[in-house]
């Protein structure tokens, strides 16, 4: 099974971020975290969010992917490297992360420890 390149912006958008930031935000999100793809070679991850989010997304150290963007989509069973893999797999349907929840988690993850 190989990774495929898939168009973004129809069923979902994606927020790309450094893996360290994404993992810290994922810890803050807990069960609210939706489907996530990790690209280990690039040390980044993609959190899938509702379509249309990219047009209004702005958060430091992240990049929104919407229409006219593409994303490496791992095989459904890949949950570890090599290559892109699912941190949280899509299951029978794609669970999308709420953009407001993601922004709050990224804000919390970006704060220096006390």
Z-matrix of the N, CA and C atoms (Angstrom, degrees):
N
C 1 1.448
C 2 1.528 1 109.21
N 3 1.307 2 115.16 1 136.94
C 4 1.451 3 119.93 2 -177.37
C 5 1.523 4 111.01 3 -121.11
N 6 1.318 5 113.50 4 161.04
C 7 1.455 6 120.82 5 176.16
C 8 1.524 7 108.71 6 -73.44
N 9 1.319 8 117.47 7 141.12
C 10 1.461 9 121.68 8 175.48
C 11 1.521 10 109.00 9 -115.63
N 12 1.301 11 115.53 10 152.41
C 13 1.460 12 120.62 11 176.14
C 14 1.530 13 106.89 12 -94.09
N 15 1.324 14 116.38 13 125.06
C 16 1.461 15 122.20 14 -172.93
C 17 1.527 16 110.93 15 -122.14
N 18 1.318 17 115.88 16 141.26
C 19 1.467 18 121.20 17 176.47
C 20 1.526 19 109.98 18 -69.49
N 21 1.311 20 115.12 19 143.02
C 22 1.459 21 123.34 20 178.88
C 23 1.530 22 107.70 21 -108.81
N 24 1.329 23 117.38 22 157.35
C 25 1.455 24 120.86 23 171.21
C 26 1.511 25 115.47 24 108.06
N 27 1.319 26 117.87 25 -4.74
C 28 1.459 27 119.73 26 177.96
C 29 1.521 28 110.55 27 -102.02
N 30 1.314 29 117.04 28 -64.06
C 31 1.467 30 121.58 29 179.99
C 32 1.521 31 111.92 30 -88.30
N 33 1.310 32 116.20 31 -24.11
C 34 1.458 33 121.88 32 -178.75
C 35 1.518 34 109.62 33 -163.89
N 36 1.332 35 115.84 34 157.66
C 37 1.456 36 124.07 35 168.75
C 38 1.526 37 105.86 36 -106.63
N 39 1.302 38 116.64 37 174.90
C 40 1.463 39 120.24 38 178.74
C 41 1.519 40 109.24 39 -138.83
N 42 1.315 41 115.48 40 145.60
C 43 1.455 42 121.69 41 174.36
C 44 1.526 43 106.97 42 -111.26
N 45 1.338 44 115.25 43 116.14
C 46 1.470 45 121.45 44 179.36
C 47 1.518 46 109.04 45 -90.75
N 48 1.332 47 115.25 46 139.13
C 49 1.455 48 120.26 47 -179.52
C 50 1.522 49 109.59 48 -152.38
N 51 1.340 50 117.10 49 161.22
C 52 1.459 51 118.64 50 173.31
C 53 1.534 52 109.50 51 -60.26
N 54 1.305 53 115.88 52 144.18
C 55 1.467 54 120.30 53 -176.07
C 56 1.534 55 112.00 54 -58.60
N 57 1.335 56 118.05 55 -40.71
C 58 1.465 57 119.95 56 -179.09
C 59 1.530 58 111.29 57 -60.33
N 60 1.332 59 116.72 58 -40.33
C 61 1.467 60 120.90 59 179.94
C 62 1.521 61 110.34 60 -70.97
N 63 1.320 62 116.58 61 -42.17
C 64 1.454 63 121.08 62 -179.89
C 65 1.515 64 113.06 63 -63.82
N 66 1.328 65 116.83 64 -40.29
C 67 1.465 66 119.33 65 178.92
C 68 1.525 67 111.30 66 -67.62
N 69 1.334 68 116.37 67 -37.37
C 70 1.466 69 119.60 68 177.03
C 71 1.530 70 110.23 69 -66.36
N 72 1.329 71 117.53 70 -41.49
C 73 1.467 72 120.82 71 177.65
C 74 1.525 73 110.67 72 -65.58
N 75 1.330 74 117.14 73 -39.47
C 76 1.475 75 121.17 74 178.73
C 77 1.523 76 110.67 75 -59.05
N 78 1.327 77 117.00 76 -38.16
C 79 1.465 78 120.48 77 178.49
C 80 1.531 79 110.55 78 -63.78
N 81 1.330 80 116.87 79 -36.76
C 82 1.462 81 120.65 80 178.09
C 83 1.525 82 111.68 81 -72.59
N 84 1.331 83 117.33 82 -33.08
C 85 1.465 84 121.32 83 -177.95
C 86 1.527 85 112.92 84 -74.90
N 87 1.313 86 117.73 85 -33.64
C 88 1.462 87 120.30 86 -178.37
C 89 1.520 88 111.52 87 56.82
N 90 1.328 89 117.52 88 -128.57
C 91 1.464 90 122.44 89 -177.32
C 92 1.527 91 113.27 90 -68.81
N 93 1.325 92 117.97 91 -12.69
C 94 1.465 93 120.87 92 178.36
C 95 1.533 94 111.88 93 -79.11
N 96 1.334 95 116.78 94 -8.71
C 97 1.457 96 120.75 95 178.40
C 98 1.518 97 109.77 96 -71.57
N 99 1.322 98 115.91 97 129.29
C 100 1.460 99 121.43 98 178.16
C 101 1.517 100 111.16 99 -93.18
N 102 1.307 101 115.53 100 -151.07
C 103 1.452 102 123.04 101 -177.74
C 104 1.528 103 110.13 102 -69.59
N 105 1.351 104 115.64 103 133.36
C 106 1.461 105 121.65 104 -176.85
C 107 1.525 106 109.79 105 -136.13
N 108 1.326 107 115.56 106 136.90
C 109 1.462 108 123.02 107 174.82
C 110 1.521 109 108.13 108 -111.90
N 111 1.338 110 116.34 109 134.48
C 112 1.460 111 121.87 110 175.92
C 113 1.521 112 107.94 111 -109.42
N 114 1.326 113 116.38 112 133.95
C 115 1.455 114 122.90 113 175.53
C 116 1.531 115 106.80 114 -113.59
N 117 1.351 116 117.52 115 89.65
C 118 1.463 117 120.70 116 -169.87
C 119 1.521 118 114.80 117 -63.81
N 120 1.323 119 118.35 118 -36.50
C 121 1.459 120 120.45 119 -179.40
C 122 1.518 121 112.55 120 -62.28
N 123 1.315 122 116.11 121 -31.22
C 124 1.462 123 121.88 122 179.81
C 125 1.523 124 112.10 123 -96.24
N 126 1.335 125 116.61 124 -5.36
C 127 1.467 126 122.35 125 -178.16
C 128 1.524 127 112.25 126 55.27
N 129 1.339 128 113.85 127 46.62
C 130 1.466 129 118.66 128 177.47
C 131 1.517 130 109.33 129 -141.34
N 132 1.322 131 113.85 130 167.03
C 133 1.454 132 119.62 131 177.56
C 134 1.522 133 109.30 132 -141.18
N 135 1.338 134 113.99 133 162.08
C 136 1.451 135 122.41 134 -177.25
C 137 1.521 136 108.71 135 -125.37
N 138 1.313 137 116.75 136 123.19
C 139 1.456 138 121.59 137 174.56
C 140 1.524 139 106.56 138 -99.85
N 141 1.334 140 116.96 139 125.27
C 142 1.458 141 120.94 140 -178.75
C 143 1.527 142 109.68 141 -83.31
N 144 1.324 143 114.49 142 131.34
C 145 1.470 144 123.16 143 -175.75
C 146 1.530 145 108.93 144 -130.05
N 147 1.326 146 118.66 145 167.20
C 148 1.464 147 120.47 146 -179.30
C 149 1.529 148 112.56 147 -58.84
N 150 1.350 149 116.17 148 148.69
C 151 1.469 150 119.18 149 176.81
C 152 1.527 151 110.39 150 -59.99
N 153 1.327 152 115.25 151 143.77
C 154 1.465 153 121.15 152 -178.14
C 155 1.512 154 113.07 153 96.65
N 156 1.328 155 117.53 154 -15.05
C 157 1.465 156 120.81 155 -179.74
C 158 1.524 157 111.62 156 -63.17
N 159 1.319 158 117.28 157 -37.91
C 160 1.471 159 121.09 158 -175.55
C 161 1.525 160 112.26 159 -57.64
N 162 1.312 161 117.19 160 -35.39
C 163 1.455 162 120.68 161 -177.54
C 164 1.515 163 114.68 162 -66.98
N 165 1.313 164 116.73 163 -17.97
C 166 1.471 165 119.33 164 -178.67
C 167 1.532 166 112.34 165 -124.88
N 168 1.314 167 117.60 166 10.98
C 169 1.462 168 121.22 167 -176.76
C 170 1.521 169 110.72 168 -86.64
N 171 1.328 170 116.54 169 134.93
C 172 1.457 171 122.20 170 173.93
C 173 1.523 172 107.19 171 -154.57
N 174 1.324 173 115.75 172 108.54
C 175 1.461 174 120.32 173 176.32
C 176 1.528 175 106.98 174 -149.23
N 177 1.340 176 117.33 175 135.18
C 178 1.465 177 120.38 176 -177.82
C 179 1.530 178 112.56 177 -55.22
N 180 1.316 179 115.47 178 144.23
C 181 1.466 180 124.01 179 176.70
C 182 1.527 181 114.05 180 65.01
N 183 1.337 182 117.56 181 16.23
C 184 1.458 183 121.42 182 175.85
C 185 1.520 184 108.56 183 -127.90
N 186 1.321 185 115.53 184 163.25
C 187 1.464 186 121.02 185 177.81
C 188 1.520 187 108.30 186 -141.87
N 189 1.325 188 116.05 187 128.18
C 190 1.465 189 120.97 188 -179.49
C 191 1.526 190 110.13 189 -87.97
N 192 1.324 191 115.36 190 136.25
C 193 1.460 192 122.24 191 176.30
C 194 1.519 193 108.07 192 -114.29
N 195 1.321 194 115.71 193 122.76
C 196 1.454 195 121.48 194 178.78
C 197 1.514 196 109.25 195 -131.54
N 198 1.323 197 116.00 196 -142.88
C 199 1.463 198 120.44 197 178.88
C 200 1.522 199 110.28 198 -52.16
N 201 1.331 200 115.75 199 145.70
C 202 1.466 201 123.77 200 -179.28
C 203 1.527 202 112.65 201 69.66
N 204 1.320 203 117.79 202 18.03
C 205 1.460 204 122.55 203 175.89
C 206 1.524 205 109.46 204 -117.83
N 207 1.309 206 114.97 205 159.22
C 208 1.463 207 121.24 206 -179.97
C 209 1.515 208 109.31 207 -133.97
N 210 1.321 209 115.53 208 155.26
C 211 1.456 210 122.00 209 -174.16
C 212 1.522 211 109.83 210 -141.31
N 213 1.352 212 117.39 211 140.90
C 214 1.466 213 119.35 212 174.99
C 215 1.527 214 109.77 213 -72.82
N 216 1.308 215 117.11 214 121.80
C 217 1.460 216 122.63 215 -178.45
C 218 1.526 217 109.04 216 -107.55
N 219 1.339 218 117.81 217 112.20
C 220 1.465 219 119.87 218 -178.32
C 221 1.528 220 111.60 219 -72.19
N 222 1.323 221 117.07 220 162.17
C 223 1.463 222 119.85 221 172.67
C 224 1.534 223 109.37 222 -58.79
N 225 1.311 224 116.67 223 149.52
C 226 1.467 225 122.05 224 -175.50
C 227 1.520 226 113.31 225 -55.79
N 228 1.303 227 118.18 226 -29.64
C 229 1.467 228 120.94 227 -175.55
C 230 1.529 229 113.84 228 -91.87
N 231 1.320 230 118.72 229 -4.06
C 232 1.474 231 120.02 230 -175.50
C 233 1.525 232 110.29 231 -82.80
N 234 1.334 233 115.60 232 115.43
C 235 1.464 234 120.99 233 179.96
C 236 1.526 235 112.51 234 -121.35
N 237 1.327 236 116.10 235 14.17
C 238 1.460 237 120.86 236 176.84
C 239 1.527 238 108.65 237 -160.99
N 240 1.351 239 116.42 238 163.22
C 241 1.465 240 118.99 239 178.49
C 242 1.540 241 110.11 240 -62.83
N 243 1.308 242 119.62 241 163.84
C 244 1.465 243 126.32 242 16.67
C 245 1.520 244 112.08 243 -84.52
N 246 1.320 245 114.49 244 157.29
C 247 1.455 246 120.91 245 179.26
C 248 1.511 247 112.60 246 77.56
N 249 1.326 248 116.36 247 176.87
C 250 1.472 249 120.32 248 178.59
C 251 1.527 250 110.56 249 -57.61
N 252 1.341 251 115.35 250 144.34
C 253 1.461 252 120.62 251 -179.43
C 254 1.521 253 109.77 252 -146.18
N 255 1.331 254 115.46 253 167.25
C 256 1.461 255 122.23 254 -179.73
C 257 1.529 256 109.86 255 -87.97
N 258 1.326 257 117.37 256 122.14
C 259 1.461 258 120.49 257 168.26
C 260 1.521 259 107.98 258 -75.89
N 261 1.317 260 115.79 259 -45.23
C 262 1.463 261 122.75 260 171.42
C 263 1.526 262 106.12 261 -128.56
N 264 1.315 263 117.27 262 113.06
C 265 1.468 264 120.50 263 -174.78
C 266 1.525 265 112.34 264 -73.08
N 267 1.332 266 115.46 265 161.41
C 268 1.458 267 119.40 266 -176.71
C 269 1.531 268 114.58 267 -70.35
N 270 1.312 269 120.13 268 -23.09
C 271 1.463 270 120.30 269 -178.57
C 272 1.518 271 110.78 270 63.93
N 273 1.325 272 116.88 271 -151.16
C 274 1.461 273 119.62 272 -178.09
C 275 1.529 274 112.00 273 -76.07
N 276 1.339 275 117.52 274 -16.73
C 277 1.460 276 121.15 275 173.23
C 278 1.526 277 107.18 276 -148.18
N 279 1.291 278 115.03 277 158.91
C 280 1.467 279 120.37 278 -178.16
C 281 1.520 280 109.02 279 -83.42
N 282 1.313 281 115.91 280 117.55
C 283 1.462 282 120.29 281 175.23
C 284 1.527 283 107.27 282 -87.82
N 285 1.316 284 116.38 283 122.58
C 286 1.455 285 121.46 284 -178.44
C 287 1.521 286 109.88 285 -100.32
N 288 1.312 287 116.07 286 141.56
C 289 1.460 288 121.59 287 179.55
C 290 1.521 289 109.34 288 -81.14
N 291 1.312 290 116.78 289 135.29
C 292 1.458 291 121.56 290 176.60
C 293 1.535 292 108.38 291 -65.80
N 294 1.341 293 118.36 292 127.08
C 295 1.461 294 120.93 293 -177.36
C 296 1.530 295 113.84 294 -60.06
N 297 1.331 296 118.18 295 -36.19
C 298 1.467 297 120.09 296 178.72
C 299 1.524 298 110.59 297 -67.19
N 300 1.343 299 116.77 298 -40.16
C 301 1.466 300 120.11 299 176.38
C 302 1.524 301 110.83 300 -63.80
N 303 1.337 302 116.18 301 -40.77
C 304 1.464 303 119.95 302 179.41
C 305 1.521 304 110.81 303 -64.30
N 306 1.318 305 116.85 304 -43.76
C 307 1.473 306 120.22 305 178.64
C 308 1.535 307 110.89 306 -60.58
N 309 1.316 308 117.63 307 -43.11
C 310 1.468 309 121.19 308 178.04
C 311 1.523 310 111.10 309 -62.76
N 312 1.328 311 116.30 310 -42.35
C 313 1.473 312 120.21 311 180.00
C 314 1.520 313 110.59 312 -67.24
N 315 1.319 314 117.79 313 -39.97
C 316 1.468 315 120.17 314 177.88
C 317 1.531 316 111.40 315 -66.31
N 318 1.322 317 115.98 316 -37.40
C 319 1.472 318 119.85 317 177.02
C 320 1.529 319 109.58 318 -62.69
N 321 1.322 320 117.09 319 -46.81
C 322 1.464 321 121.04 320 178.91
C 323 1.519 322 111.14 321 -63.26
N 324 1.325 323 117.12 322 -40.68
C 325 1.466 324 121.16 323 -178.53
C 326 1.533 325 111.41 324 -70.09
N 327 1.327 326 117.87 325 -24.30
C 328 1.464 327 122.06 326 -178.23
C 329 1.519 328 112.97 327 -84.30
N 330 1.330 329 116.98 328 -13.65
C 331 1.466 330 120.58 329 -177.52
C 332 1.526 331 110.02 330 -74.84
N 333 1.317 332 116.89 331 137.55
C 334 1.475 333 118.58 332 175.95
C 335 1.525 334 109.85 333 -66.80
N 336 1.327 335 116.73 334 147.26
C 337 1.483 336 118.81 335 179.25
C 338 1.523 337 110.47 336 -65.09
N 339 1.323 338 115.05 337 150.74
C 340 1.479 339 119.97 338 179.95
C 341 1.502 340 110.70 339 -77.31
